[in-house]
């Protein structure tokens, strides 16, 4: 229970970061700027090694997050379900890769990143609840029950104030992050017409 709780919370932290990153790149312009700035920085130094290291670290980071995600979720589901999920994910990746590389199909980036960020946030939200609950079962975190608090295994909701408070903070943080990112995306659009008028 202690290991499950710690890995679950660690996985939730990485998934929250990933959800914020995905949502911030939901704008096609933001995504293109991110890719161009990263690659241009490496090319400006005239170093193919730097470009190769950037590509490696990007893939390695995703792989590390994926492995931590599986470590966090594995104790909560049956082995057969885990294998089925991995097989479905690999099949979906194969289909998407084929469409992109062989048929030249372009994925609409904004909806893709928005849906993915919501899915990742849901998993992080659930991991926080199950992680704290596991630590409560292990006796490392106090458990203060509330009669009217919700319990739902699918969402990772448990009727204790500790789990509920942590997940409420996550919800408030998500609202603040969405507001902040939208302001960032709105500022360049507002600055454009103003610059034209000034010119």
ABEGO torsion letter per residue (X at the ends): XAAAAAAAAAAAAAAAAAAAAAAAAABAAAAAAAAAAAAAAAAAAGBAAAAAAAAAAAAAAAAAAAAAAAAAAAAABBAAAAAAAAAAAAAAAAAAAAAAAAAGBBBBAAAAAAAAAAAAAAAAAAAAAAAAAAAAAAGABBBBBBAABBBBAAAGBBBBAAAAAAAAAAAAAAAAAAAAAAAAAAAAAAAAAAAAAAX
